[in-house]
Amino acid sequence: MWRGRWRTTGSALLRVIIVWAVSTLTMLALAGILPDFRLQSDDGDSITQIALTAAWGAGAFGLLSAVVWPVLVRALLLVPALVLGLLVFFLNGSLLLIALSLIPAWRGEAAPETAVVVAAVMSAVASATSTALAVRDDEAYRRRLYRLADRRRRRQRRAGASGAGDPAPGLVFLQLDGVGYEVLRGACAGGLMPTVAGWLDRSHRITSWRTDWSSQTGASQLGILHGSNFDVPAFRWYEKDTGEVMVCNRPTSAAELQRRAVARTGDGGLLTLDGASRGNLFSGGADQLALVLSVSARRGRANRSRAGYFAYFSDPANAVRTAVSFVAEVVREIVQSLRARIRRDRPRVSRGGLYPLIRAFATVVERDVVVAAVIGDMLAGRAAVYADLVAYDEVAHHSGPRGRDTDRVLARLDRSLALIARVAEHAPREYRIVLLSDHGQSPGETFLGRYGLTLKDLVRAGCGLPVSRRAGRTRSGAEARAAVLAALHRPVEEGEEARPGPGSDPVVLASGNLALISFPDVPGRASRERVERAHPALLATLANHPGVGFLLVDGVVLGPGGAVARLDVPGEAEELLSPFGPGAAEAVRRTDAFPHVADIMVNSAYDPDTGAVHAFEEQIGSHGGLGGEQGHPFLMWPTVLSEPGTGAGAEPVGAEAVHRVLRRWLREADGPQVPLGLRPGPVQDPRPERAGDGILPSDGVPARDETR
């Protein structure tokens, strides 16, 4: 035993010496390259003295980074997350200046702007060296994970868990946002995702499930995490009783939707006991929150949704590594966009402006932070973790669901899953990893690109209102943009659409290939007769347009060529909507019962042969309505868990059904969720009940919202 400990200590000491030596050489090289950085006195020093000065400076900088940096970042918890990402470099440079000031005889000196560069390079080199040493010594990596897990177990025993048996298995739910069932199967068969393919061969099974009519993250994730997505007709919709537009990726709307779901179910959510929610729109009732949109508008140190960023950036090497990957992703997007323009790819949407930065945030920053948070949760032994990885969804909106751009994203996601699986082997409890998606994506040219006008223009023309000569573009509502704004403390608003002004003009809102039309001056839901009386040409104009598949107006489905089907007449809607797949009529019938369903619901046309739809937003890979792969996400589970369907081969229908499946799997893990600190026996929730438990913490009851 003692020999093993001496060997471990010696190996760790050797790695420290190697990293120190490499940092010293890096500092010497930078001193020779950069004119405003020197490591010698004004009178000149010998080579030996300069080398000793570099060693002193590298050692002081490394020590300050290890000791002072986490405390410094912790003190900046209220700084916007992306601002912190930039501030990291300046703070790192300040630490280097302090390290240089500690060198005897003031031999070290650097200009402030040069110090930033030197600190960034040294952090990157030190991180790369440590990683290389870990890669060459897998046993060291395993020992480190074992030590972390064993340290937590000892703390839990001291806290009163001594004598407890092995903890029940935990569950990690990893949502691959927007990855459809067929896309995942194709990626596994094509070698893009070897980790997932290996799971399917050895330990997991997979099925598709059907979304509701609103096939988008807001409706699906609310149903999955909170058990109800009732009265969520789309990604954005107008509520006449308040005069406001609800948008699923707006923090205030997300908080209200979560409140309504909990009030309807009487339950805090899937993760109410010892759970963690990472990178999601909703909390799921978890105490451990990071990058959760529904709480991102809150202020105060006790209620933070961005703490995951700070835990990640508490290591300056993480900031450097992520910054380099961020820049590389921006360059990659610019090159891919230029290549698509040169080849004149069709369909194609604009990918300029801030989009390269938004894409890099989704595919690099948010992915790295969420994966790091999940790893921390597993090493902490939490009973249930739900995390959303949005990278594929963001890229597919602008590049299409299939192609080289999305293939690379899927390959990188697979590497992240492999890392999580390796860490799970060293966690203090067994973990069962469940993969799922919230919706798929359907390809197709946008409505504007195909027909030269927006749906809003078509509606205004059908109402006899003036139409702008220049077609406007409907901004994409992808989740990544909302995450960026939340990280900057900027609320997600939609300009005038957030609260439309008074008047009789219709409010037209797009949600992928689903659109909603509301008449603010008509109280309640407008009947078909009232719409036809006020705007005689509108319904016929919409229903007979080649880009429109069908309309829903007050319990009646209208199709092209004068087709009419009443939802309360058995079989009529099923026949009219049969091209949109099984269950389409039932999905429309359910939405028709929502209190906030729009006066007119418009679903785009769908081509069953090509799977193409026409998004009413600027997206060539879209979701939000009926038609194609957007309504067929996947659910992949370990074989030790029960089948998700009620019978062999039966697939879950609706997000609420998926919630019930995940609930059952949590119970199958040797009873309900059990935190590691609880002793065996009758399982009870150790927390006192309180109103709104698992939603938004009451005053004086701070929510733990951090990733350690």
KOLPAGU-608079 format. One line per 4 residues: number of its first residue (from 1); their letters; for each residue x, y, z of C-alpha. Coordinates in steps of 0.02 Angstrom, whole numbers, plus 50000, padded with zeros to 5 digits. Example, Ala and Ser with C-alpha at 12.3 -4.5 7.8 and 13.67 -1.06 7.14 Angstrom:
% KOLPAGU-608079
1	as	50615 49775 50390; 50684 49947 50357
***
This chain:
% KOLPAGU-608079
1	mwrg	50000 50000 50000; 50137 50122 50049; 50232 50079 49890; 50076 50124 49788
5	rwrt	50056 50289 49878; 50238 50334 49853; 50222 50289 49670; 50067 50399 49652
9	tgsa	50149 50544 49743; 50307 50527 49640; 50207 50522 49478; 50108 50677 49526
13	llrv	50268 50769 49575; 50349 50721 49411; 50200 50790 49313; 50208 50954 49409
17	iivw	50393 50970 49371; 50365 50934 49186; 50225 51063 49173; 50333 51189 49267
21	avst	50478 51156 49149; 50371 51175 48994; 50296 51336 49063; 50471 51401 49096
25	ltml	50525 51364 48919; 50366 51447 48853; 50401 51602 48954; 50581 51608 48890
29	alag	50520 51590 48710; 50391 51728 48731; 50521 51842 48809; 50628 51819 48655
33	ilpd	50484 51848 48534; 50382 51989 48614; 50468 52159 48623; 50371 52220 48776
37	frlq	50411 52069 48883; 50580 52046 48968; 50656 51932 49101; 50818 52020 49140
41	sddg	50879 52175 49228; 50927 52334 49136; 51112 52290 49154; 51088 52120 49071
45	dsit	51095 51947 49149; 51176 51783 49108; 51079 51646 49022; 51074 51551 49186
49	qial	51002 51700 49278; 50870 51728 49143; 50821 51544 49152; 50803 51554 49341
53	taaw	50700 51712 49323; 50584 51623 49199; 50568 51474 49316; 50526 51589 49461
57	gaga	50397 51683 49359; 50318 51524 49288; 50306 51448 49461; 50230 51604 49537
61	fgll	50104 51618 49395; 50055 51435 49412; 50033 51450 49599; 49928 51608 49585
65	savv	49821 51526 49451; 49789 51376 49563; 49756 51471 49724; 49693 51646 49684
69	wpvl	49598 51616 49521; 49450 51515 49587; 49422 51643 49725; 49431 51786 49600
73	vral	49304 51708 49483; 49188 51667 49628; 49185 51851 49673; 49120 51893 49498
77	llvp	48963 51786 49501; 48848 51930 49450; 48950 51977 49296; 48867 51921 49133
81	alvl	48937 51752 49084; 49003 51800 48913; 49079 51958 48986; 49169 51847 49110
85	gllv	49232 51742 48966; 49319 51896 48897; 49367 51963 49068; 49457 51799 49101
89	ffln	49599 51851 48987; 49624 52021 49069; 49617 51947 49244; 49738 51812 49191
93	gsll	49855 51947 49126; 49841 52037 49293; 49894 51879 49383; 50046 51868 49269
97	lial	50095 52047 49311; 50082 52005 49496; 50189 51849 49468; 50321 51953 49378
101	slip	50322 52079 49520; 50368 51937 49640; 50529 51899 49545; 50679 51961 49646
105	awrg	50765 52120 49588; 50616 52164 49476; 50690 52069 49330; 50520 52028 49254
109	eaap	50424 52162 49161; 50285 52164 49031; 50166 52290 48955; 49984 52259 49011
113	etav	49925 52209 48837; 50075 52094 48817; 50040 52015 48987; 49868 51963 48925
117	vvaa	49946 51873 48776; 50082 51791 48880; 49958 51731 49013; 49841 51658 48881
121	vmsa	49982 51565 48793; 50054 51498 48955; 49884 51438 49017; 49853 51351 48851
125	vasa	50024 51269 48850; 50009 51212 49031; 49836 51140 48996; 49897 51051 48839
129	tsta	50046 50979 48931; 49939 50916 49075; 49816 50839 48952; 49955 50755 48855
133	lavr	50027 50681 49014; 49856 50618 49066; 49828 50540 48895; 49993 50449 48908
137	ddea	49950 50389 49082; 49772 50320 49085; 49802 50247 49256; 49838 50421 49325
141	yrrr	49675 50482 49251; 49579 50338 49328; 49664 50362 49497; 49617 50546 49496
145	lyrl	49434 50505 49465; 49437 50371 49598; 49511 50494 49723; 49376 50622 49684
149	adrr	49238 50494 49703; 49314 50418 49861; 49334 50591 49939; 49149 50624 49913
153	rrrq	49102 50455 49985; 49202 50491 50142; 49117 50660 50162; 48947 50578 50143
157	rrag	48989 50447 50275; 49042 50584 50395; 48877 50671 50358; 48782 50519 50421
161	asga	48775 50394 50280; 48890 50268 50362; 48819 50094 50361; 48717 50126 50206
165	gdpa	48732 50000 50067; 48775 50036 49889; 48670 50180 49824; 48535 50149 49696
169	pglv	48585 50181 49516; 48567 50359 49455; 48501 50414 49286; 48579 50538 49167
173	flql	48460 50601 49032; 48556 50680 48887; 48448 50771 48761; 48523 50790 48588
177	dgvg	48419 50937 48534; 48338 50919 48363; 48417 50751 48318; 48282 50647 48235
181	yevl	48265 50458 48246; 48320 50428 48066; 48464 50551 48080; 48533 50462 48233
185	rgac	48517 50290 48154; 48603 50354 47997; 48744 50433 48097; 48774 50269 48189
189	aggl	48771 50166 48030; 48887 50288 47942; 49020 50285 48079; 48992 50465 48135
193	mptv	48941 50415 48311; 49039 50260 48362; 49002 50282 48547; 48814 50281 48520
197	agwl	48830 50139 48394; 48927 50037 48522; 48792 50065 48653; 48659 50006 48531
201	drsh	48759 49849 48495; 48795 49806 48676; 48683 49887 48805; 48546 50000 48736
205	rits	48388 49996 48633; 48307 50136 48534; 48134 50187 48474; 48056 50340 48399
209	wrtd	47917 50436 48483; 47788 50556 48413; 47784 50737 48464; 47630 50843 48487
213	wssq	47576 50961 48347; 47696 51090 48419; 47856 50995 48382; 47979 51113 48465
217	tgas	48087 51118 48620; 47972 51227 48724; 47823 51110 48713; 47922 50948 48715
221	qlgi	48040 50990 48857; 47901 51064 48964; 47805 50902 48943; 47957 50792 48973
225	lhgs	48020 50884 49128; 47856 50940 49207; 47729 50815 49142; 47615 50941 49056
229	nfdv	47627 51048 48900; 47443 51089 48900; 47404 51257 48819; 47570 51272 48728
233	pafr	47507 51284 48550; 47672 51337 48469; 47843 51412 48498; 47765 51586 48506
237	wyek	47582 51635 48520; 47473 51784 48563; 47368 51782 48722; 47217 51895 48706
241	dtge	47182 51902 48892; 47350 51985 48929; 47388 52063 48760; 47561 51983 48762
245	vmvc	47655 51865 48649; 47723 51712 48737; 47891 51651 48671; 47960 51487 48738
249	nrpt	48140 51547 48737; 48103 51711 48828; 48149 51694 49012; 47990 51775 49077
253	saae	47882 51665 48965; 47978 51508 49012; 47955 51547 49198; 47768 51572 49173
257	lqrr	47750 51411 49072; 47841 51316 49208; 47728 51392 49340; 47572 51341 49242
261	avar	47634 51163 49216; 47671 51138 49401; 47503 51212 49448; 47416 51093 49329
265	tgdg	47508 50935 49384; 47531 50978 49568; 47709 50912 49553; 47875 51002 49549
269	gllt	47944 50901 49405; 48051 50754 49354; 48205 50812 49451; 48130 50870 49616
273	ldga	48233 50753 49725; 48422 50764 49713; 48413 50816 49530; 48512 50933 49419
277	srgn	48453 51030 49267; 48586 51086 49144; 48564 51193 48989; 48374 51173 48983
281	lfsg	48229 51290 48955; 48148 51229 49117; 48212 51171 49286; 48116 51008 49305
285	gadq	48105 51050 49490; 48292 51024 49516; 48386 51111 49656; 48548 51109 49556
289	lalv	48527 51227 49409; 48646 51292 49279; 48606 51380 49115; 48419 51356 49142
293	lsvs	48319 51486 49046; 48164 51491 49156; 48268 51560 49300; 48394 51663 49200
297	arrg	48299 51825 49224; 48316 51815 49413; 48441 51924 49502; 48538 51898 49661
301	ranr	48677 51783 49718; 48555 51654 49788; 48461 51633 49626; 48582 51607 49483
305	srag	48559 51511 49322; 48729 51552 49249; 48835 51473 49386; 48889 51334 49269
309	yfay	48988 51461 49168; 49082 51518 49321; 49123 51344 49381; 49191 51306 49208
313	fsdp	49291 51466 49189; 49363 51452 49364; 49504 51361 49276; 49588 51489 49161
317	anav	49647 51348 49049; 49464 51309 49012; 49438 51488 48955; 49588 51481 48839
321	rtav	49542 51311 48768; 49361 51361 48739; 49411 51529 48665; 49524 51444 48538
325	sfva	49387 51321 48492; 49262 51464 48483; 49368 51560 48358; 49397 51402 48257
329	evvr	49209 51370 48249; 49176 51549 48192; 49304 51527 48052; 49230 51357 48009
333	eivq	49055 51431 47991; 49116 51575 47883; 49208 51453 47768; 49058 51336 47758
337	slra	48942 51481 47721; 49055 51547 47583; 49069 51372 47509; 48879 51357 47505
341	rirr	48864 51525 47418; 48998 51483 47290; 48915 51317 47250; 48746 51405 47248
345	drpr	48671 51274 47361; 48482 51269 47371; 48393 51289 47485; 48499 51419 47576
349	vsrg	48468 51555 47704; 48572 51701 47763; 48711 51650 47883; 48791 51819 47910
353	glyp	48778 51948 48047; 48797 51876 48221; 48753 51699 48170; 48934 51635 48165
357	lira	48954 51692 48346; 48788 51614 48398; 48834 51451 48314; 49004 51449 48400
361	fatv	48921 51482 48567; 48802 51334 48544; 48929 51212 48474; 49076 51257 48586
365	verd	49039 51362 48741; 48872 51290 48792; 48925 51112 48748; 49085 51123 48850
369	vvva	48999 51202 49000; 48853 51081 49001; 48966 50928 48983; 49076 50990 49125
373	avig	48921 51017 49232; 48857 50840 49198; 49027 50768 49243; 49024 50865 49406
377	dmla	48849 50801 49443; 48902 50620 49418; 49056 50636 49526; 48945 50716 49658
381	graa	48831 50564 49647; 48668 50652 49607; 48519 50540 49577; 48454 50617 49416
385	vyad	48529 50736 49289; 48445 50808 49134; 48551 50906 49010; 48516 50980 48839
389	lvay	48650 50989 48704; 48587 51112 48571; 48732 51109 48447; 48651 51002 48311
393	deva	48486 51096 48316; 48569 51264 48291; 48676 51210 48144; 48536 51110 48061
397	hhsg	48423 51263 48057; 48544 51353 47942; 48635 51210 47855; 48496 51082 47841
401	prgr	48468 50922 47942; 48591 50821 47837; 48760 50867 47765; 48942 50894 47805
405	dtdr	48907 51035 47927; 48790 50934 48037; 48895 50776 48019; 49041 50862 48104
409	vlar	48929 50922 48245; 48862 50745 48273; 49039 50677 48278; 49089 50803 48411
413	ldrs	48934 50766 48512; 48980 50582 48508; 49151 50623 48582; 49065 50719 48722
417	lali	48955 50568 48758; 49110 50457 48763; 49189 50572 48892; 49033 50568 49000
421	arva	49028 50378 48990; 49211 50364 49044; 49181 50474 49194; 49025 50375 49241
425	ehap	49137 50223 49269; 49218 50315 49415; 49065 50397 49492; 49015 50352 49671
429	reyr	48858 50266 49607; 48812 50170 49450; 48738 50278 49314; 48618 50229 49177
433	ivll	48632 50346 49028; 48473 50382 48930; 48484 50475 48765; 48334 50563 48691
437	sdhg	48285 50708 48581; 48142 50831 48592; 48100 50836 48407; 48178 50805 48238
441	qspg	48202 50922 48091; 48120 50926 47920; 48213 51001 47772; 48141 51119 47644
445	etfl	48151 51291 47566; 48075 51431 47669; 47902 51497 47626; 47981 51664 47583
449	gryg	48116 51587 47475; 47993 51476 47381; 47851 51599 47352; 47931 51771 47370
453	ltlk	47822 51833 47513; 47801 51799 47697; 47646 51723 47772; 47612 51890 47856
457	dlvr	47607 51972 47683; 47487 51837 47623; 47374 51862 47774; 47370 52051 47751
461	agcg	47329 52029 47567; 47187 51910 47611; 47121 52038 47735; 47128 52177 47606
465	lpvs	47266 52269 47702; 47416 52354 47622; 47567 52242 47597; 47746 52302 47606
469	rrag	47836 52301 47439; 47989 52230 47523; 47964 52059 47602; 48024 52055 47781
473	rtrs	48111 51908 47861; 48052 51818 48016; 48195 51797 48137; 48237 51620 48184
477	gaea	48186 51570 48360; 48323 51443 48394; 48368 51410 48576; 48552 51456 48555
481	raav	48511 51639 48525; 48410 51643 48686; 48554 51563 48781; 48675 51694 48717
485	laal	48562 51837 48770; 48531 51757 48939; 48719 51740 48964; 48733 51926 48929
489	hrpv	48592 51971 49051; 48490 52024 48899; 48308 51970 48894; 48244 51887 48737
493	eege	48117 52005 48662; 48037 52011 48492; 48023 52198 48465; 47844 52254 48431
497	earp	47786 52073 48433; 47817 52061 48620; 47660 52165 48650; 47569 52210 48489
501	gpgs	47489 52381 48487; 47301 52409 48486; 47205 52392 48324; 47118 52268 48213
505	dpvv	47270 52212 48114; 47299 52025 48131; 47446 51963 48234; 47543 51835 48132
509	lasg	47675 51731 48222; 47788 51596 48151; 47846 51437 48238; 47944 51338 48110
513	nlal	47820 51274 47981; 47674 51315 48096; 47599 51490 48101; 47467 51570 48212
517	isfp	47349 51710 48163; 47255 51806 48297; 47134 51953 48287; 47163 52061 48442
521	dvpg	46999 52155 48424; 46896 51994 48430; 46866 51938 48610; 46895 51754 48640
525	rasr	46921 51635 48496; 46852 51692 48330; 46729 51575 48247; 46744 51528 48064
529	erve	46587 51627 48025; 46656 51784 48107; 46821 51771 48015; 46732 51747 47849
533	rahp	46615 51892 47885; 46757 52011 47928; 46880 51948 47796; 46785 51851 47661
537	alla	46938 51808 47557; 47061 51763 47696; 47025 51579 47730; 47010 51533 47546
541	tlan	47170 51629 47506; 47266 51533 47640; 47191 51360 47614; 47219 51362 47426
545	hpgv	47396 51428 47430; 47520 51294 47371; 47633 51325 47521; 47495 51291 47647
549	gfll	47447 51114 47698; 47293 51146 47805; 47210 51270 47924; 47126 51247 48092
553	vdgv	46984 51369 48128; 46872 51342 48279; 46863 51153 48271; 46863 51142 48081
557	vlgp	47009 51088 47972; 47017 51171 47801; 47122 51098 47661; 47157 51142 47480
561	ggav	47021 51132 47350; 46882 51171 47474; 46914 51017 47583; 46829 51031 47753
565	arld	46836 50915 47903; 46757 50939 48073; 46859 50875 48219; 46703 50816 48310
569	vpge	46652 50703 48166; 46744 50536 48178; 46856 50498 48031; 46842 50663 47937
573	aeel	47001 50743 48004; 47095 50577 47996; 47061 50566 47810; 47104 50747 47769
577	lspf	47265 50744 47873; 47323 50569 47824; 47471 50636 47720; 47545 50708 47880
581	gpga	47563 50537 47959; 47476 50434 48093; 47414 50530 48243; 47405 50697 48152
585	aeav	47218 50717 48177; 47230 50676 48362; 47371 50802 48385; 47268 50937 48300
589	rrtd	47114 50889 48402; 47213 50907 48564; 47279 51079 48517; 47105 51136 48467
593	afph	47054 51117 48651; 47189 51236 48715; 47124 51399 48791; 47256 51500 48698
597	vadi	47245 51416 48528; 47252 51549 48391; 47103 51604 48289; 47184 51523 48137
601	mvns	47320 51391 48146; 47418 51368 47984; 47525 51215 47946; 47636 51224 47793
605	aydp	47625 51105 47648; 47718 50940 47663; 47788 50829 47526; 47786 50647 47584
609	dtga	47905 50596 47445; 48045 50717 47493; 47998 50750 47674; 48006 50937 47639
613	vhaf	47907 51074 47725; 47910 51264 47709; 47963 51355 47866; 47883 51523 47897
617	eeqi	48048 51574 47979; 48221 51585 47900; 48264 51402 47925; 48302 51267 47797
621	gshg	48296 51137 47934; 48141 51170 48037; 48021 51101 48165; 47866 51163 48254
625	glgg	47722 51087 48156; 47669 50927 48069; 47758 50845 47924; 47912 50735 47906
629	eqgh	48051 50693 48026; 48022 50843 48139; 47887 50744 48228; 47992 50589 48256
633	pflm	48128 50611 48388; 48209 50462 48473; 48220 50382 48644; 48368 50268 48684
637	wptv	48379 50175 48848; 48485 50040 48935; 48412 49866 48918; 48405 49847 49107
641	lsep	48258 49968 49104; 48083 49921 49047; 48014 49952 48873; 47948 50130 48853
645	gtga	47790 50081 48758; 47638 49995 48827; 47667 49848 48710; 47804 49773 48604
649	gaep	47856 49899 48473; 47734 50032 48535; 47807 50206 48532; 47763 50344 48657
653	vgae	47646 50476 48590; 47672 50652 48654; 47798 50730 48773; 47689 50695 48923
657	avhr	47699 50509 48884; 47888 50522 48880; 47882 50605 49052; 47786 50456 49120
661	vlrr	47914 50337 49047; 48060 50430 49127; 47966 50434 49292; 47944 50246 49284
665	wlre	48130 50221 49249; 48174 50326 49400; 48064 50215 49508; 48143 50060 49432
669	adgp	48314 50116 49495; 48282 50023 49657; 48138 50134 49710; 48116 50323 49697
673	qvpl	48263 50439 49680; 48372 50429 49835; 48510 50554 49873; 48673 50472 49926
677	glrp	48660 50545 50100; 48498 50453 50143; 48496 50288 50236; 48398 50138 50174
681	gpvq	48220 50123 50231; 48054 50201 50186; 48094 50332 50056; 48028 50504 50094
685	dprp	48068 50675 50024; 48187 50748 50153; 48138 50926 50112; 47987 51009 50192
689	erag	47844 51040 50074; 47816 51218 50022; 47706 51305 49897; 47778 51298 49723
693	dgil	47915 51175 49773; 48033 51147 49628; 47975 51299 49530; 48046 51464 49586
697	psdg	48117 51473 49762; 48018 51574 49887; 48095 51726 49968; 48217 51673 50100
701	vpar	48234 51499 50027; 48386 51510 49912; 48403 51381 49776; 48571 51298 49760
705	detr	48619 51345 49585; 48799 51301 49555; 48913 51174 49477; 49059 51124 49585
***
